Amino acid sequence: MFKLNRIKYNQSVVSIISINLIATLVMQGVYNVFTGIHVKNLGFGELVVGEVLSMNSISIAVGSLLNAYLSSKLGFKKTIKLGISLMIIGILGVAFFKEEGYLKIFSVIMGLGYGFPFSSVGVLLIENTNTKDRVDVFSKNFVVQSLGMVSGSYFGGIFVKVFGKVFAYNLGIPLVYVVCAIILFIAFIPAIKLEDVKIEESKKNKNFFKGLKEVVKGKPLEFIAFNTVLGFGAGLVIPFFSVYLKFALHIDNEKVGIIMGLSQLGLVIGGLSVPFIARRLGKENTVIICQLLSIPFLISIAFPQGLVVVGISFLLRSTLMNLNQPLIQNIALETVEQENRALMSSLISMSSNATRAVGMVVAGYIMEKVSYTAPYYITVVLYLIATYMFYISFKKNRE
């Protein structure tokens, strides 16, 4: 045990945060930022970019749901190791295969792998912390995760440019993916040290579909519906941020990585602010206020007034929207009983990623046929709808 900011962390908390750091660095810091550019560099259009990214996203949802079932049979330790292995295979496949079909297959494998640790984090953290420290632990995990995204985007952009100059321009991103595969191997170290959550025998043998029936109703179902709308809106714009910067604003790969990395500082700022703001405003009010305040900056990105303004808008939008993430995760898992938390975590991931995947295909088509900015306006409307749904669902919590 050791202390960090007066909170004691056991070995499992340290292990899952470490795994989350590495998985996020690779998937969200590097893969999500540069895969759209990589696919475009191979000669494909925005529609194919959207299809590759959407298949990755929907496979994260499938992987999350599989994890809910397999973790109850095999334990989180084994499923997380399986996830890491699949991520290594997936990112190497995307790096070296140039055909559209193979790109989609390995993108799916990458997403399936990421779904296992992704949906395990919240469950393991909530089971290894007490109620008093929970928001602090979730926010600190989110800060570490955000640092992974920042460093992945920032250094990924630099290394893409370096490798592109030393070897060949089109080899820059694939070689960075090879480095990511090596980094993923490091995640096996904390995975080995991870201790599984002990589940009572009666709960462990509980029928999976019975648990599903208990979750998909009432407050949990309302939350899943809110998350579904939010996920579709996010899928229309977020996966294409790097493509937008590269091909609409004509910014080179290094600057794309730097801008995306610096914009992720908003995640760190938001994560550090969560405990303070949530204590003052309440968790539910914080989610509502931040989502509403982020909308003007989303609109600003669609009307770029120069690199500096775009960078600031990225930073502030990211800070406000992602300040919500540890709170949303915490609120979601507290709507169900302990034995259903793994399933709820997976359903939240599935609802978000499945609709995000649809959003990517729709956005790819709109960007290729209409304009790069049109999806932003649709996202604004969807965010307003999602915020209203959340307000109605959790109104009693704020009274």
N, C-alpha and C positions, 0 to 999 in steps of 0.2 A: 504493500500500500504506500502511496505517497500523496503529498498535498499540493494542490495547485489552486491559488486564490481561495484558500481555506475550505476547499471541498476535497474529500478523500476519494480517490479513484482506485477501484480494484483492478486486478490484472485483466479481467474480461472487458472492462470499459476501455482501458488503454489499448487492448488488442483490436476491438471493433473500431475505435476511432482511427487507429493506424491503418487498418484495412480500408476504411472509408476514404481516408486521405489518398491512398495510392490509387484506388479504383476511380475516385473522382478526378484526380489529376489526369489520368489516362483518358477516361471516357469524356468527361465534360470539359476538361482543360485543353486537351489536344484533339481527340477524335471528333467531337462535336464541332469544333472550330474549323478544322482543316479538311474534313472529309468532303464537304461541299465543294471546296476549292479543288481538291484532288480529283473529284469526279468531273468537274468542269475542265480541268487541265487534260483529262483523258479524251476530251472532245464531245462529251455529252451535254445536253441542255438542262435547263432548270427543272423540267418535269422528271427527268431521270434522277437528278439530285434529290428532289423531293421523295421519289419512290425509294431510293437507297436509304435515306435518313428515316423515312416513315417505317420501313420494314425493321430498321434497327430499333426504333421506338416501340413498335408494337411487340417486338420480341422481348423487350425489357418487361413489358406487361405480362407476357406469357411466362417468362422466367420468374417473375415475382409470384405468380399464382402457383407455378410448379414448386417454388421454394416453400410456400405455405404448407403444401402437402408433404413434400419430401423431408422438410426439417422436422416434422412431427414423427417421421419414421426413422430417419437417419441421424437427426440432430443438426444444429446449425453449423457445427464445425466442419462436417463432411460436405454439406451443400455449398458452403462458402469456398472450400477448396475446389470443388467442381466448377463453381462459377469463375474463379480465377483462371483455371485451366482453359475454359471455353473462351475467355477474353483474350488470352494469349494466342490461341488458334485463330480467332476471328480477326484480330488486328494485323497479324502477319499475312492472313489471306487477302485482306483488303489492300495491304501494302504491295503484294507481288502479282496479283491477278488483275488483268486489265479489261476482261470481258464483263459486260453488264450483268449477266446471270451470276457469275462468280462473285462479283462485288456485292450483289444482293444476298447471296447465300452466306458469305462470311460476315456481312453486316448483321444478319440475323443471329449468327453464332455469337458475335460480339455482344449483341443486346441480351440474348439469353443468359450469357455469363454474368453480365453486369446486374441483371435482375435478382440474382441470388444474394450477393452482399447488400445491394441497394435496399431490398425489402427486409433485410435482417437487422439493419442498424437500429431502427426505432424500437423494435421489440427488445433487443438485447440491452439497449440503454435504459428503457423504462423498467425492465426487470432487475437491473443492477443498481438502481438509484431509488432514493426515497422521495416522497412527494415534495418535501421542502426544497430539495436540491435539484429537482427534475428540470425545471425551466433553465437553470444555470448550466446544467450538464448538456442539455440539448443545444443551447446557444453556443457553448464552447465547442461542441462537436461540429456545429455548423460553421464556426469561425475557422477551425482546422480544415474542414472540407473546402471552404471558400479559398483558403490559402493555397490549397492544392489546385483549384481552378485557376487562380491568379498565376501561380508559378508555371502551370502547364501551358497556359495561353502565351504568357510572356516569353518564357524560354523556348517554347515550341516554335514561336515565330522567328526568334533569333537563329535557332539551329536549322530551321527550314532554309533560311537564307544562306547560312554558312555551308550546309551540305549541298545546296543548289549551286553554289559557286565552285566548291572543291570538286564535286563530281559532275552532276548535270542538273539543269533546272528542274526537270520533272522527277528527279530522284530525291529532291529535298524532303518532301512530305513522307514518302515511303521509308526513307532512312530514319526519320524521326519516329515512325511507327515501330521500327525495329528496336529503337531505344526504349520505347514504351513497353514492349514485350519483356525486355530485360528488367525494367522497373517492376512489372507485375510479378515476376518471380520472387521479388523481395517480400511481397504480400503473404507468401506462404509462411514466413517466420512468425508474424503475429497470429496467423490462422492456427498454427500448431499450438500456440500458447492459450488459445481461446478456450474457455470453459463453457459447455453448453448450459442453457437454462434448464433447471430441473423442473419437470412438469409432473404433477401428481398422476399416478397410474390411471385413475378414473378419467382424468382429463386427457391424458395421452391417447387413450383408446376411444375417445369420443368420435362419433361418426363425422367425417369431414363435411358431408352434405347437410347434416343437421346443424353444424356450426355455421355453414353458409346461410342456411335459412334464418338463423338467429341474427346474423349480421345485416342481411339485406332487408331491413325494415326500420321504421322509426327514425331516430336521430342519425344512426350510422348511414342509412340510405340517403337521407337528406344531404349529409356531408359528401357522400360519394357523387351525388348529382351535381353539387356545387363544384367539386373537383373536376368533374367531367367537362363542364362548360369552361372552366378556367384552363384546362389542358388543351382544349380545342383552340382557344384563343392564343395560347402560348405557341402551339404548333404552327400557326400561321406566320409568325414572325421570328421567334427566337432562334430556331435552327438555321435561318437564312441571314442572320446578322453578319456573319463573316463574308458570305457570298455578296451581300448588299454592299459592304464596304469595298470588297475587291473589284466587283464588276459594275456596280452602279456609280461608286465614287472614285474608282480607279486608284485604290491604295495598294501598295505592294504588300507581300506576305508578311514581312517583318513588322510593318506598321499595323497590319491587321491584328497580328498576335499581341502587339504591345497595347493597342486600343482595347482589345477584348480582355486582356489581362488586367489593365488598369480599371476597366469598367467593373471587373469582378471585385475590386477593392470595396465596392458597395456591399458585397456580401459580408466582408469582414466588418465593415462599419455597422451594418445592420445586425449582424450576429452579436457584436459586443454591446449594442444598444438594447437588445431584446429584453433582458431581465429588468432593466431600469424602466423602460417604457411600459412593459406589461404590468409591472407593479403599480404604475401611476394610472394607466388607462384601463387596465384589464386586458386579458388575452384577446377576447372577441372584438372589442373596440379597436385595438391596435391593428388587427387584420383588416378591418373595414376602412379605417382612416388611411392606412398606407396604400391600399389598393386604389383608392380614389385619387390620392395625391400623385400616384405614379403615372396616371393617364396623360396629363399634359406633356410629360417628358417623352412618352411614347409617340405622341403626335409630333413633337419637335424633331424626332429622329426621321420622320417621314418628310419633313421640310428642312433638309440640311442647310445650315447657314455657315458652313465651313467646318474644318476638321475639329477645331477647339470646341465649338458649340455641340457638335455631334458627340464628342468625347464626354463632355459634361452631362449631356442628356442621357447617355449610356450609363454613366456613373450613378446619377440620381435615380433613374428608373430602376436600376439594379438594386440600389440600396433599399428603396421603398418596397419593391415587390418581394425581394428575398429576405427582408427583415421578418416577413411573415412565415417563412418556411418552417423554422423550428416550432413556432406556435401552432401552425396548422397541423404538423405532425403530432404534436403533443395533444392537441384538442381531439384529433381523430381517434387516437388510441385510447383516450379516456372515455369515449362514448360506448365502449364495449367491455365485456368482462375479460379477465386475465387470459383465459384459455382461448379466446377468440382474437387476441391482439395480433398474432402472426398472420391470421387470415385477413383481418382488417387492414393491416399494413400492406398486404399483397393486393387487396382489392383497390385500395387507394392508388397504389402504383399502377395497377392495371387500368383503372378508369382514366387516370391522367395520361398515361403513355399511349393507350389505344386511341383516344380522341386526338392526342397530339399527333399521332401517326396520320390520321385522316387529315388533320390540318396541314401537315407538310405536303401531302399530295395536292390538296386544293391550292395551297399557296404556290407550289411549283408551277401548276397550270396557270394561275392568275398572273404570276410574275413573267412567265414566258409569253402569254397571250395578251395581257393587259398592261400592267406596269409593276415595278418593284414596290411601289408605295400603297397600292390598293389594299393589300391584306392588313395593313396597319389600321385602317379605318374600321374594318370588320372586327379586329381584335379589341378596339376601344369599346364597341357596342357589347361584345361578349363579356368583357371585364366588368362593365356596368351591370349586366344581367347577373353574373356570378356573385358580385358584391351584394346585390339585393337579395339573392337566394340565401346567402350566408347570414345577412341581417335578419331575415324572417326566421330562419331555422334556429338561430342562437339568441333570439331576442330575450327570452326568459333568463338566460345566463347573465345578461347585462343589467337586469332590473334589481 
